[in-house]
Amino acid sequence: MNDLMFSIFPNENFIDLGLFQFGKERCSAAHSFGPAARNHFLFHYVISGTGMLMSDNSHGETQTFSIKSMQGFMLFPNQIATYIADKDMPWEYVWVEFDGLRVKGMLEMAGITVDSPVYRAKMKELREEMKNEMLYIVENANSSPLHLIGHLYLFLDYLVRSATGLRITSGSKLRDFYIHEALEYIEHNFQNNITVEEIAEVCGLNRSYFGKIFKEAVGNSPQEFLLKFRMAKAAELLKLTELSIGDIGLAVGYDNQMHFSRAFKNIYELSPREWRNRNKVKKNYSE
């Protein structure tokens, strides 16, 4: 029989990095999950035992990986995967499911991609710190959302710094500078009628090259990112304020309420009013 700890994160008001669920499990022999696809990034770290991961790569082909203790594996959004505990030495693992505007770029820094989803540590000390952060989140599920998000940031920091595939070069540092400038400009001007050309100009780059490095770093084109950022801000306002739909549209850069509602529905598959009705803030988060 499986020994399972499992928790769902109680708050969704985090855009840059959000936590969705987390847990720990000592699996029974040959215990399996899948084939299935997740909506967010899901990382498993194997504490003991071994198992097998079968996941689709970027070409839709199935890859098979044997994973043992002190290694981990990442499942990516919308990726079909199955994972199975060994029949003789079934694994025990801890996991966190998370997402955010810059997660893909952070994982690429660690060398973790759809085609290379296995985590292998470069430094034992940092690997242990990463595992400890994951266990802390699991064992302190009743802590405040902001407190847990802080430990999620620490987990990602240790993940990136401990990974074998860590790549820090002068070129990537320069690229990160441009991306930082672009994200900061979007954050401070998303409510205005800004264009990709304008953002590229702020960074001192031509539009084509800027679009290329932005998508490589963030995982979305500048247009897609700007739309998702605006809609995430709109979702915050719908959830946390009593502002009208029209005023929220204006607050995120849409002077036409119909255009705003259409854009919001394309992202969340609900109209702003329907989304607000389903996601009203609970005043007491302590329960």
N, C-alpha and C positions, 0 to 999 in steps of 0.2 A: 504493500500500500504506500502511496506517495505521502511524504511529509511536506505540507504546503503552507507558506505564509503569503498573503496576497492583499494588496491595498490599492484603492483608486484615489488619485489625487483630487482634492475637493475644490480646486480653483483653476480657472482657465484664463485669468487676466495677465498672462505673461506672453509677450509677443516674440522677443528675441530668443528666449529659451523657455519652453514649457514642459511640465512633467505631467504624465497621464496616468501611469500605473506602474507598480513595482512589486517585487516579491522574491521569495526564495523557495526552492523546492529540492527535496531529495527524492529522486525519481525511482520508481520500481523498475525491474529488469525489462528492457525493450519498450519502455513507455515512450510513446510518440505523440507528436503534435503536427497537424497539417495533413495534406497540403492546404495552405491558407495564405492570405495576404494581409498585411497590417496597414493601418492608415498612417502610422508614424514610424520613427526609428526605434528599434527595439534591440537592446544590447544584452547579451547573456555572458556572464563570466563564470567559468567552470571552476568550482572550488575543489572537487575531487571526482574521480571516475573519468569515464570517456563516453563518447557518443559520436553520432554522424549527423552532418548537415547536408541537405540537398536543396540547392537554391538556384533560381534562374539568374543567368548573367544578363549583361546589357543587350545581348543578341537573342534573348529568349531561350537559350540552351541551358539545360540542367547541369549544374556542377555538383560534385560530391567532395566533401571535406571530412576527414577524420579529426576530431577535436578532443584534446585531453585536458587534464587539470592544469591550471595556471595559464590557460588560453581562453579566448572568448570568440564570439561571433556576432556580427551585426546583421539584422534584418532591416531592409530598406522599405520605405512606403510603396505599397502596391506590388511588391516583389513576392512571387509565389515561392514558398519554402516549406520544407518538412524537416523536423529534427527528431532523432531517435536515440534514446539511451542505450548503451551497450547492455547485452544480456548477461554478461558476467560481472562487469564493473560499471553499473549504471551511475550516471553522473548526478552530482548535486551542484546546482547553480543558483546564482542570484541574478536578477534582471531589473532593468529600468526601461520604460518606454517614454520617449521624449521627442520634442520637435522644436522648431524655431527658425527664424529667418536666416540664420547663418550656420546652422548645424552642418549642412552638406560641406561647406567650405572647411569647417573645423575638422570633420572626419577625413577629408582629402589630405589635410596637413598630416594626419596620422597614417596616411597610406591605406585607409579603409574605404573601399568602394564596393559597388555591386559585384564587380568582377573579382575583387579581393577582400572578402568579408571577414577573414579570420584575423583576430587580434593575437599578436605574439609580442611579449614585453621585451623591451631593450634593457631596462634597468629594474632589478628586483625590488628595490626600495620604492620606486614610484608605482610599480605594479601593486605592491601591498597597500600603498596609500589609496590607490584607485579602488581596490577591493573594499577597504575600510569605509570609504565614502559611500559605496553602494550599500554595504551592510548597515551603515548609520541611517540612511534613508529608509530602508526596510524596517529597521527596529525602532524608528522614531516617527511612525506614520501619523501620530497625533500632534506633532509639532506644527507650528504655523506654516502656511504656504510659503511665505517669504523665506523662512528659515530653511525649508527643504530645497527651495530653488537655489539658495546659497550653496548648499552641499552638492546640488546637481552641477553647478558651475565648477566646483572643486573636482568632482568626478571627471568632468570633461577635460579639465586642465591636466590631471594626472594621466588620463587616457592618451591625450595627444603627446605629452612629453615622454611617456613610457614606451610608446609604440615603436616597433622596429622600423617602420616606414616613415618616420618623422623626417620631413624635408624642410630645412630652413636655409634659404640661399638669399643672396643680395637681391636677386631678381624677384623672388617671392615677397621679400620685405617691401620692395618698391611697389609691387602689385597690391599688397595689403594696404599700403599708404593710400593709393588711389581709391581702393574700395572703401576704406574708412572715410575718406573725404566725401565720396558719393553718398554713403549711408547717412552721414551726418547732415549733408545738404537735404536729402530726402526727409529726414526726421524733422528738420526745422522748417521745411517748405512744402510738405505734402498737401497742405490745405490750399495752396496756390496752384495756378494753372501752369505747372512746370513741365518741361519736355525733356526727352532723353538728350537732345542736342545741348540743352542748357546745363544738364548735369555733367555731361562730358566736357563742356567748356569750363566748368568750375574746376574740373580735374586737370585741365590743360591737355586733353586728349581728343583725337578725332572720334566721331560717333561710332564708326565701325570697330576700331580697336577697343574702345571703351566697352561696347556691347559684348565683345568676345571675352575680355578678361573678367567682366562682371558676371557673366553666366558661368564661367569656369569656377569662379570663387563662391558664388552664392547659390547656383543651381537653377536660377530663373533669369530670364532676360530682364533688363532694366524696366521695361514696360510691365511685365508680369509682377515683378517685385513691388513696383509702385502701386499697382492695383491691389495686390494682397495686403500691403502695408496700410493703405487707405481703408480697406474693408475691415481689417483687424482693429484699427482705431475706431471705425464706425461701430463694430460689434461691442467694443468697450463702452462706448457712449450709450448704445442701446441698452446694455445690461446695467450700467451704473448710474444713469441719469434719467430725468423725465423730459428731456428735450424732444421736440417733435421730430418726425422723420425728415421733414424738410430742413430743419435747422441742423440736424446731424449730417445730412448731405452737404450742406454749405460748409460745415466744419471740416469736412474731409475733401473739399475741393470740387463739389458738384453743385452748380447753381440751378440745375434742372432735377427736380425730385424723381421724375420718371427714369432719367438716365441713371441716377444713383440707385434706385430700387432694382433696376435691371442688372447693374454691375454687381450689386450685393447678392442677388439671387444666383448669379453665375458662379460665385465663390461658395456660398453657403447652402445653395439649393432651397432656400426659403426666402420669402420676402422679408424686408426689415421688420415689419410688424409681426409676422409669424415668428421670426427668430426671437424677438423681444418677449413675446408671450411664453415661449418655451424656456427662456434663459434668464428669468428674473432673479435678481440677487437675493440670496438668503441672508437675512440680517444677522443670524447667529451662526458663526463658523466653528464654534467650539464643540458642537455635537458630532 
